[in-house]
């Protein structure tokens, strides 16, 4: 079976879990909530590698934007 669409890799939910270093249950939850876009092929669920990478980029950028900037001790003393 050729797992690609126009040269793009398709990942199984188990492969997504392995790549994210999370449990299978967590990976399935991310997919069922629609946090990571999926492709349905009959009853099978697959994830485009590019969509997973985009999800990671988005989550990393969101975390970096919302992280409070550390204040120096000189700023907090009056």
C-alpha positions in Angstrom: 0.0 0.0 0.0 1.4 3.4 -1.0 0.8 5.8 2.0 1.1 9.1 0.3 -1.0 11.7 -1.5 1.0 13.7 -4.0 4.1 12.6 -2.2 2.9 13.5 1.3 3.3 10.9 4.1 0.2 9.7 5.8 0.6 8.6 9.5 -1.5 6.2 11.5 -2.7 7.3 14.9 -0.1 5.0 16.5 2.7 6.7 14.5 1.3 10.1 15.6 1.5 8.9 19.3 5.1 7.7 18.8 6.2 10.9 17.1 4.6 13.1 19.8 5.9 10.8 22.6 2.4 10.5 24.0 0.1 7.6 24.8 -2.2 6.2 22.1 -5.2 7.4 24.1 -3.9 10.9 24.0 -3.2 10.8 20.3 -6.7 9.4 19.6 -8.2 12.2 21.8 -6.3 14.9 19.8 -7.5 13.4 16.6 -11.1 13.0 17.7 -11.3 16.5 19.0 -10.0 17.8 15.7 -6.9 19.4 17.1 -4.9 17.7 14.5 -6.6 17.4 11.1 -7.3 13.9 9.8 -7.9 12.2 6.5 -10.5 9.4 6.5 -10.0 6.5 4.1 -13.1 4.3 4.6 -13.0 3.5 8.3 -9.3 4.3 8.6 -8.0 7.6 10.1 -4.7 9.0 8.8 -2.8 12.2 9.5 -0.7 14.1 6.9 2.8 14.6 8.2 2.6 18.3 7.2 -0.6 18.7 9.2 1.1 17.2 12.3 4.1 19.5 11.8 1.8 22.5 11.5 0.0 21.5 14.7 3.3 21.4 16.5 4.4 24.8 15.0 1.1 26.4 16.1 1.3 25.0 19.6 4.9 26.1 19.9 4.2 29.6 18.7 1.1 29.9 20.9 3.1 28.8 24.0 5.9 31.3 23.2 3.4 34.1 22.7 1.6 33.5 26.0 4.6 32.8 28.1 5.1 35.7 30.6 8.4 37.5 30.2 10.7 37.1 33.2 11.1 40.3 35.2 14.5 41.2 36.6 14.8 41.8 40.3 15.8 45.4 39.6 12.3 46.1 38.1 10.4 44.6 41.0 12.3 46.6 43.7 11.3 50.2 44.3 
